[in-house]
Amino acid sequence: MNLQRLEDSIKRNEGFRDVIYLDSMTPPNKTLGYGHLVKPDENFIEGKRYNRKVINRIFQYDFVIAQNDCKKLTKGMDLPDEAMEVVCELAYQLGINKLKKFVKFFGFLKQKKYVDAGFELENSLLYRQCPERTGRHAERIKGLGK
């Protein structure tokens, strides 16, 4: 997996905000920086601007969690780097608890049915909420089956 390419992709897809904002999910979540879900026990203040150094530390913490979640979700699968990067980016965006519900998607990945896995992404609530981003992920996965 190319970690620099993955990091750049996540940051590009998430965008950067130095204040708390509501994301595009249903229901919307309080978010900060590069898509960091603000948890109730975190002491971030609405309206306050946070410097990039703080936000980059938060990103690195979340990025490591996403990598670990990706490894857990793909354990025993021999996937190409491209597929691993997509799964890791999805883990960053959704978290492991939501992503592990994509049972058919992971079943197709395990069987190396990449086109079917891509279509499964397009047949998700995530796609309806974030069609451009999820569509790019689906196309990357489908491209592995050609």
DAURRA-V177427 format. One record per residue. RES is the residue in one letter. PHI is phi in radians with two decimals (none if undefined). Layout:
res=[RES | RES]
phi=[PHI | PHI]
This chain:
res=[M | N | L | Q | R | L | E | D | S | I | K | R | N | E | G | F | R | D | V | I | Y | L | D | S | M | T | P | P | N | K | T | L | G | Y | G | H | L | V | K | P | D | E | N | F | I | E | G | K | R | Y | N | R | K | V | I | N | R | I | F | Q | Y | D | F | V | I | A | Q | N | D | C | K | K | L | T | K | G | M | D | L | P | D | E | A | M | E | V | V | C | E | L | A | Y | Q | L | G | I | N | K | L | K | K | F | V | K | F | F | G | F | L | K | Q | K | K | Y | V | D | A | G | F | E | L | E | N | S | L | L | Y | R | Q | C | P | E | R | T | G | R | H | A | E | R | I | K | G | L | G | K]
phi=[none | -1.55 | -1.16 | -1.19 | -1.10 | -1.11 | -1.04 | -1.08 | -1.14 | -1.06 | -1.08 | -1.13 | -1.22 | -1.34 | 1.34 | -2.14 | -2.37 | -1.64 | -2.29 | -1.18 | -2.46 | -1.69 | -1.36 | -1.62 | -1.35 | -2.04 | -1.25 | -1.16 | -2.01 | -1.20 | -2.44 | -2.55 | 1.25 | -1.74 | 1.33 | -1.31 | -1.26 | -1.36 | -1.51 | -1.00 | -1.52 | -1.51 | -1.70 | -1.40 | -1.91 | -1.10 | 1.56 | -1.41 | -1.59 | -1.87 | -1.35 | -1.06 | -1.08 | -1.10 | -1.16 | -1.16 | -1.13 | -1.07 | -1.05 | -1.05 | -1.07 | -1.13 | -1.13 | -1.13 | -1.04 | -1.08 | -1.10 | -1.13 | -1.11 | -1.05 | -1.08 | -1.11 | -1.26 | -1.95 | -0.97 | 1.48 | -1.71 | -1.78 | -1.83 | -1.15 | -0.94 | -1.01 | -1.17 | -1.10 | -1.13 | -1.12 | -1.08 | -1.13 | -1.17 | -1.13 | -1.11 | -1.11 | -1.23 | -1.81 | 1.52 | -1.14 | -1.11 | -1.35 | -1.17 | -1.18 | -1.37 | -1.45 | -1.08 | -1.14 | -0.99 | -1.19 | -1.07 | -1.18 | -1.06 | -1.06 | -1.47 | 1.10 | -1.68 | -1.19 | -1.10 | -1.10 | -1.10 | -1.11 | -1.13 | -1.13 | -1.09 | -1.25 | -1.78 | -2.18 | -1.07 | -1.00 | -1.10 | -1.18 | -1.45 | -2.36 | -1.11 | -1.17 | -1.11 | -1.15 | -1.09 | -1.11 | -1.09 | -1.06 | -1.15 | -1.08 | -1.19 | -1.05 | -1.08 | -1.30 | -1.64 | -1.76]
